Amino acid sequence: MKAKIVESAITLIESGEIDKFSVTQVAKYMGISQGNLTYHYPTKQALVETIIDRLLERHTILVSVCQSTQS
């Protein structure tokens, strides 16, 4: 569930609708209760930190793939 929450939040951010990035909007987008979301991420800050970690992980993987194809 935590991974789905993060991916849904990233999708909202990447859609260009940054104004819709809130715990409430992410829960609504997923079709779950806000309580269910805050069970996994008690604060918006906790969710944002996880999103940043996930995006950095994606970036690292992409850089690695690009470097290996150029070798």
C-alpha positions in Angstrom: 0.0 0.0 0.0 2.8 2.4 0.8 4.3 2.1 -2.7 0.9 2.7 -4.2 0.5 5.8 -2.2 3.9 7.2 -3.2 3.3 6.3 -6.9 -0.1 8.0 -6.8 1.3 11.1 -5.2 4.1 11.2 -7.9 1.5 10.8 -10.6 -0.5 13.8 -9.2 2.7 15.9 -9.1 3.8 14.9 -12.6 0.4 15.7 -14.0 1.2 19.3 -13.4 -1.5 19.6 -10.8 0.8 20.4 -8.0 -2.0 22.4 -6.3 -3.8 19.1 -5.9 -0.9 17.6 -3.9 -2.3 17.1 -0.4 -2.9 14.1 1.7 -6.6 14.6 1.1 -6.2 14.8 -2.7 -3.9 11.8 -2.8 -6.4 9.7 -0.8 -9.2 10.9 -3.0 -7.2 10.0 -6.2 -6.6 6.5 -4.8 -10.1 6.0 -3.6 -9.1 5.4 -0.1 -9.8 7.2 3.2 -7.5 9.9 4.4 -7.2 7.9 7.6 -5.9 4.9 5.6 -3.3 7.1 4.0 -2.2 8.8 7.2 -1.9 5.3 8.8 1.0 4.7 6.4 2.2 8.4 6.3 1.2 10.2 9.4 2.3 13.6 8.0 2.6 15.2 4.6 6.3 15.8 5.4 6.8 12.0 5.8 5.1 11.4 2.4 7.1 14.2 0.7 10.4 12.7 2.1 9.5 9.3 0.7 8.6 10.8 -2.7 11.9 12.6 -2.9 13.7 9.3 -2.0 11.8 7.4 -4.7 12.5 10.1 -7.3 16.2 10.1 -6.5 16.2 6.3 -6.7 14.6 6.5 -10.2 17.1 9.1 -11.3 20.0 6.9 -10.1 18.7 4.0 -12.0 18.3 6.0 -15.2 21.8 7.5 -14.9 23.2 4.0 -14.4 21.3 2.6 -17.4 22.4 5.5 -19.6 26.0 5.1 -18.6 26.0 1.3 -19.2 24.5 1.8 -22.7 27.2 4.4 -23.6 30.1 2.0 -22.7 
